[in-house]
Amino acid sequence: MVASSWLRVCLVACALVTGACKDDAGAPGDADGADEAKKSEAKSEAKSEAKPEAKEASKASTTGTPVAASEGGVEEDDDEGDDEDVAPALPIPSETGANGSAYFAVRGRGVTRLDNAVFSSVENAPKRSVRAMQVEADGRPYLLASDGIMRLDGSTAVMVAETTFDTTGTVDAFGMSKDGKTIWAAGYKGVSRWDGDTWKTEPKRVLGDDVTLIKGVAVDASDRVWIASSNKLHTREGDAWVDVDVSGLFERKPFFDAVRRSPEGVAYIIANATLLAARSPEMLEAVDLDLDGFAALFHLAFSDNGWVAMRSTTVEVMLVNSRRTWRAAKDFDSQHVLSLGVDGRGRVWVGSDTSVVVLGPDDAVTEWMSGSVPELIGPVESIVVLGAGPELPKVGEVATGGLKGQVIAQGKPAAGAEVELCASPSMMFETSPCADATKRFEVTTDSEGRFSVSDVPLGVYGVAVKTDGKWQVTRATNGAAAMTAQAVLDLGQVLVGAP
């Protein structure tokens, strides 16, 4: 495909989702958020970033020679054939396919499925810990549980490869071969390979004596295995692991966060504020995201037809193909983004500590706050969406309950103590731990240190207490299992300070 054709397709795709292509983020109120963007840049100043020459080379390889717009649209590039072998660094969204299900991993509750506008719980799914959910090369969704890798077959989870402390240790990431028979996993003990029957595990030192933390695994369309450790990128050559040379892409030491397989089988790697496309060890591209202040990338999601979404820090979400962005607590009510998915219509699905949000198409925002859907009560830590995604049900009323407890400071009831409750009290704050929360509850303890709040949406809440002029974040409630509508949950004693 020639470069001009790729550009024309991207422009069309952008117009379909946002109504127009924009050079800036395109999010409502972006001007008001300029200070936030500057703060994000400042925080990431010390981190490494792609070299300018690498960025320019990537930009040239993915966009080709600039073309002029005319009344008839985008002019054709006369140099057809010059860029015949150049593949764009990002997938080109193709035609939307059939509807599919959306799956949500909810902390303390399990996995919830949305299909045909109906929420339901997935049978046999783990209740306590789902470390990841992803679509693999066979187009089917899988999840990583504490005891193994499971496939999501409609409304049921099926164990595919069981893991134990003796065989693999704790697994943090996995990837599958294109035939679905071989699974690569990485975690506490090192790198493990499942052959359909048993696990074979190699210690971390096979990746290098200095490797202590493995961040991600992906298997590309050629069945090449890619692994990211904290500061290195590794691949498999025959029976040995080798380091991939990324020195030409970074001025300083890179910090890798994740590796993901795209629908067409390319491995994408997040490192600092850079997204790399790995087509081979000799062909790594720094994808031109054309972003100002959109630093510290943490997550990457693909639809099966090529839409790409990602997030930075914990507040900004982006549909990469159209350069459309949204800010948490500004464009939607959630404060802390925990997970991300994207469907074939270009809708971005956001899981947070207080809600599930669907952004798009265009300016549409659909948000199910905690308490409005029984199956979604609690932090949504992972999302995967199949096909064009499901039709959306109407947003219902939020069910509420109450919380009460007693603050004990240094072994005695704390009278007159300030108490705050919110989904995610911050350990770093200017005024109070819940000051930036979209929903918080404030109360002062009575003479016996007791407190009570009512009309609290069902969910999970952290408790912060201020005594002797100092705030302490104490614990989180297990609201997903304990809070019920129109009932008061007793938290018991909330201990602060030394006994």
N, C-alpha and C positions, 0 to 999 in steps of 0.2 A: 504494500500500500504506500503511495507517495505521501510525503509530508503534508502537502496542501490538502489532500483528501482527509487525512487524519484530523487536521485542524477544523475542516468544515464539519465533520461528524461531531467533534466536541462542541462546536458552536451550536449545532442543532440540538444536541443532547442537553446542553446548558439551558437553551431557550425552553425546552419542554418542561424542565423542572422548575426553573425560577422565573420564567417569563422573559428574561433578558440576561445576557452575559454581563457580568460586572468585573471590573478590574479590582475592586476592593472586596471586602468580606461579604457585603450585601445583606448583613443582618440588621434587623430593625434596631435603631438606636445605637449603631456602631460608633457614631461620633461621640456619644456620651461615654462610651466604653474605652476611649482612647487612653485614658490614664491607666486602666486595667492592663491594656496591651503593653504600655510602657513598663509597668511593674513586672509583667511576665518576662519582658526582654531583660530587665535588670537582674531578675533572679537567675536567668540562664546565662548571664554574661561570662561566668567562670567556666561554663561547660564548653566542650569542643563543638565545632560546627564544620560543615562542609567547606572545603577550600573554594574560593571564588572561581578558580579556573575549572574545578570539577563541576561546579554548578553550571557554569557557562557551557561546558562541553555537553552536559546532560541536556541543557535547554536546547542546544543546537540539534542534538540527536532526536529530540522528541517533538520539536515544533517545526524544524526545518527553516527554510528561508521565509521571512515575513512576506505576507501577501496583502494586496490592497483590496479594500472593499469598494464596490461600485453599486449603482442602483440595482443591478441585477443580482447582487449578493457578493460572494467571495470569488475573486478571480482564480482561475486555474493556474497552477504552476507549470510553466512551459517545460521545465526540466524533468519531465516524467522519466522515471527509471533511475535517476541519480540516487534516490533514497529508497530504492526498491527493497533492500534488505534491512532497512532500519525499522525496528518495531517500536511502537510508542512505549514509554516507560510505565504507563498506566493502562489498564484495560479500557476499551471503548464500549460504553453501554450499548447493548444490542436491544432488539425488540423485547418488550415485556412478555414473559411467559405466563403460565397458569398460576392461579393462586396457590399458596402453600401455608403451612402452619408456622406459628411463632412459638418459641419455647423460652421460658424464663426460669433461671435458677434463683430461688428465693431462700435466703439464709434462714435456717431453722424450720422451713416448711417443705422444701423439696423442689420438684420441677413442675411448672404449670404450663399447659398447652393452650394456645388460642387458635381455634380452627372454626371456620364458618360462624364467626362472631360469638363463639361460646368459649368461656374459660373452663378448664377442667384440670384435675391433678393427674400427673403421669404415674401410672402404677409401677412399682418396683424401683422407682428412682430413689436415690439416697436423700434422706431428710436433712442431715446435718452439713455435709460438705460436698459441694460441687466446685471443683477448682477451675474448670473450663468447659465450654461447649463450643464445638466448631463443626463446620461441614467439611468432609474429607473428599478425596479424589473421586469416590464413587457417587458423590452428590447427596450422601446421606448424613444426617446429623449424629454426632457422637458427644459423649460427655466423659470427663475425667473425675472419678470419684476417689475417695480415700482407699477403696479396696479394688479398684480396677477401672478399665475402660469399657464403657457401655454404649450401645447403639440405641437411638431413639426410634422405635418402630411405631409411629402413630402415637397412641396413648399409653404405650408400654416401653419400659427401658429393659434392654436385654444385655446381659454381661457378655462381652466379647473376649476380653483378656483380663483375668484376675491378677492382681498384684498383691504381694505381701512384703513385710519388712525383710524377710530372708531372701526373696528373689530380686526385688528391685529397690527396696526401701521406699520412701515417700516419693511419688512421681509428681513433678511440677508441670511438665509439658509433654506432648506427644505428636506424632505425625504418622501417616499411613502411606504405603506404596499404592500405586495406581490399581493394582489387582486386589487390594484390600486384605491381602494375606499377611503381609509383613508390617509390623508396627515398631516404630522407634520411639523410645521414651527416655526422658532425662530427669534426674532428680537427685536425691540425697546420696545414693550410692554411686552414681555415675550415669553411663549411657547403657540402656538396655534394648535388646532386640527380641521381638516376639515372632516366632516362625509359624504360628498357627497352633502350636502345641505347648511350647515351653519358652521361658525367658532365658536369655544369656546376657549377663551384665558385665560391663567393663568399668573399672574404677575411673574416677575423674581424671586421674593423672595421665590417661591415654590422650587427653586433650592438651596436656601441658602441666608441668609441676606447679605452676602458679594459678591454676584454675580451681576455684573454690565454689563458685556459684554459676549454675547453668540457667539461662534465661528463656530459651525457646528452641523448638525443633520444628522443621518443616521438611517434607519430601516433595521435590518438584516433579514435573511431568516426565522427566527422564529417569526418575527414581533416585536421583542424587539427594543425599541427605545433607541438610544444612543445620548447624547448631551454633547458637550464640551463647557465649559465656559473658561474664561482666565486661571484659575489655577486648575480646577477640571473636572473630568469626571463623568457624571451622567447617570442613566438609570431608566427606569420605572418598578416599582414592584407593580402590581395591579393598584391601583388608586393613588399611591404616587411616588414621585421622591426620589431616594436615591443616595448617593455618592458612586462611585466605588473606592475601596482602591487600589491606585497605589503606595503606599509608598515603597513597596519592589522593585520597578523598577527605582526609582530616588533617588539620594543622596540629591538633592536640590529641591526647588519648581519647578514643571514643568510649562511650558507655552504652552498651547494647541493652535493649529492653525486651524486644519480642521478635519472633520470626513467624510469618504467616504465608500460607500457600494461596495464591490467587486462583480464580476459577479456571484460567487457562494453564495453570501449573507453574507459574513463576514464583520464586521465593522472594518475599519482600521483608526487609529488615528495618526495624526502627533503631536508630542510634542518635541519642541526644535530640536535636531538632531536625534530624535528617532522615528521609525515607530512601532506602536503597532498593533497587530492583536487581536481583542476582540471577542472571541468565546462565552464567558459567563462572568459574573462579577467575577467568580472565576478563569477564564482561560484567562489571558492576556499574550501575548508573545511579547517580544521586538525582532523584526525581525533583524536578523544578516545581515546587508547591506555590511559588510566587506569593509568599505570605509575609506580612510585616507584623512582628510581635507574636506570631503563632509558634511559640517555642516549646521545648520539652514535650515531645510527642509521647503518648503513653498507650495508645490503643489503635487497632486497625481492623476494619470489618469490610467484607466484600459481599455483594449480592451475586447470585449465580450468572447474571447477565452483564456484570462489569461495573456496577456502581461501587464507589469506594467512600467509606466514612472513617473518620478518626477523631481523636480528641487530644487536647493539650491541657496541662495542669489538671484541674478538676472542674473547670467552669466553661470551657469553650468546645463546641461540637462543630464539625465541618463535613459537608458533602463535597469531597475533593473535586469531583468532575465538574461541578458547577461553581466552585468557589463560594458556596453559600455557607454562612456560619450562624450559629445561635449561641447565646450566653445563658448559662444556668443562673437562676434567680433573677433573670431579666426578661428573657424571651419565653421562659417557662419557669414554673414555681420551684423546681428542685434545686437544692444547693450543691450537693456532691454527686457528680456523675461517677457511677461505679462500673457501668457496662454499656456496650454499644453494639447495634446491629443495623443492617440496611437491607431493604428488599428490592425487588426488581422494578418497582415503580419509582425508585429514588427516594423513598421515605426512610428517614433515619429513626431508629428505635433506641431510646435512651432509658437505661435502668439506673435508679438512684436509691438513696437511703429513704426517700419518702414517696416515690411514685414511679410509674412507667409512662413515658411520653413518646408519642409518635409525631415527628416533625415532617410536615409536608403531606401531600404535594403542595407546591407553592407556599402560601403563608399559613396553611392550616396547621393547627396545633391541637392534638388530642391528648389529654392527660388524665390518667387514673391515679388519683391521690391515694395514699395508704389508707385503708379502711373502706374504700369504695368497691373493691373486688376482694372477696374473702381469700381467694387463692394467691393474691399478690401482697398480702400483709407482711411487711418486712423488707429489708434491703435486697434489691435485685442485683445479684452479683455477676450474672452472665446472661446474654441474650443471643439467640441464633434464629434467623428468619429464612424460610425456604421460599423459592420462587418469587412470585409477586407479592407474597405475604397474604395474610387473611383479611377478610372484611372486618371492620371495626365495630364492636358493639357500642351502644350508647353509654355515656358515662353516668353511673348511678350515684345515689346519695352516699355520703361518707358516714360510716358507722363510728360511734364514739363511745368511750368509757371513761373511767377515772383512775387516778393514781394517788396513792398516799404512802407515807413512810415517816420515819423518825430519824433525825440527824443526831448522831452521837459524836461529839468532838472530845478527844482525849479522855474517853471513858465516861463522859457526862453528857446529858441532853443539852443540845445547843439551842438556847432560846434566842430568838431574833435573828437567826441566820438567814441569809439570802439564798434561795434555791432556784436554779434554772433547769428546765427540762427541754431537750430538743433531740432531734434524730442523731446528730453527730457533733457533740461539743468539741470545740477545737482546743488543742493543747497550746497553740500559739495565737494570741489575741491581743487587742489593744484595750478593750473595755471589759468584755466578759466572754466566756467560752461559747455562749449561744447568740452573741450579738449579731452575727451575720446569717443566722438561720432564717429561712423563710417562714417557719412556724416555731415559736418558742412559748414556753409557759413559765411565768415568774410568780413566786410565792415566798412569804416569810414565815419561818417556823414560830409556833406559839411558845408559851412558857415551858413546855415539856419537850420542845424540839420537834414537834409533829408538824407535818404539812399535808395538804390535800389539794389536788387540782381536778377539775371536772371538764367535760366536753372535749376530751382528748381523742383525736382520731386514732383508731386502732393501729398499732405499729410498734416499733422498737425505739426506745428513748434512752439517751444518756442523761445522767444526773450530775450537775455541777453545784457545788456548795461554796459559799463565801463566809469564812469565819476569820476573825482577827485581821480583817482587811485583805485576806488572800483567798483566791479561788482555787478549788481542787476539783478535778474531774474524777468522779468516783467509779461509776460502772454504768453498764447499759442494761435496760430491762429486757427480758425475753418476751417482748410483746407479741410476737407471732404465735407463740404457744400459749401465753398466759392471759393476755388482754381479751376480754369479751365485751360485746355491745351492752351498754347500759349497766355495766358492773364496775365496781371499784377494785383495782388490783392493789394489794398491800405489798409494798416493796420491803417491808420489815425495816431493820436498822440500816441506815446509811452511815458508814463509819468514815470519819475524816480525822487527820492528825494522828499523832502517836497515842496509843491507849494508856 
